[in-house]
Amino acid sequence: MTEDPFSHASPWGRCRPSGPGGFWLRVSRAFPAGWPWSRFALLARRLARRSLRGPVDTRLWGLRLRLYPDRSVSEARILFLPRSWDRVEWGLLREWIEPGFTFVDVGANAGAYSFRVLSLAGEGGRVVAVEPDPALARQLRYNVGVNGAGERMRVVEAAVSGSRGEGMLLLALRNSGENRLVGEGESTPIAESAPVAEDAGTANAADSGSAAGARKTTVPVRVMTLADLVAQTGLDRIDCLKVDVEGHEGDVIRPYLAGAPRSRWPRHMIVELAHRPRAHGDEPEELQSWITGRGYRLVRRTKLNGMFTLA
């Protein structure tokens, strides 16, 4: 596309996939979830990517979305393999969602969780998608607009951490799911290179975040606390909080639970607990123990996430 894909001048539907790319996209979605079908779906995804260039307009979960096929692991998963994506987490979310459900998505990326919850929570549901990357935030706002969902889903362009101010967001240009705030005293690499691990092993292996060395650069971003976010958006409760901020989940959760009355604590939480270098944040076991020590029960634990319910 020569035009801006996320401007109002580019109506949804202009980027519908056609030809071989569109064909293999439909094939990849046709397979059931789980082994061995995921192997065939991954092959179809690889063939589709050879022909798809730029953003793709697709219908997913009853919504109209414009997504990129190759910008991040998670975005590609919901575009090509929505049935296989985070099935454990979604099994629990279906149990948790009820009328008036309020969902806060810290580290929303392209909005996989936000839009899925939006589709399930109904007219009374409310979603707050928090994303510091300016390009991703703009994409989120576009997709909210084309679905006329502005009353139910709000996009906040900011990072969330332990204190408010300004920060630098480290962008992983080969996998936006690995964007993260630069820690205090941390150097900011400009050019690191390593290939994104695509289609390696099974569908779950493709989500393992193995593109840790992908080329990176930085952009300045606004930083707020979770308490700031709650006040700014006028939330009177959080039914489910999802936090995926590449190792700094504790910086989001700890100050809020320490300062907010228990009545304002999230009823449920989905927290990324993947192992990564200690310099990038909490040890997963330490954060899990801290959360359960505050009265939350660990319901399930996957390779990437821990799911908690307030006792």
Summary of the structure (lengths in Angstrom):
residues: 311
radius of gyration: 18.6
end to end distance: 50.5
largest distance: 55.3
contacts: 1019
relative contact order: 0.12
helix: 35%
strand: 21%
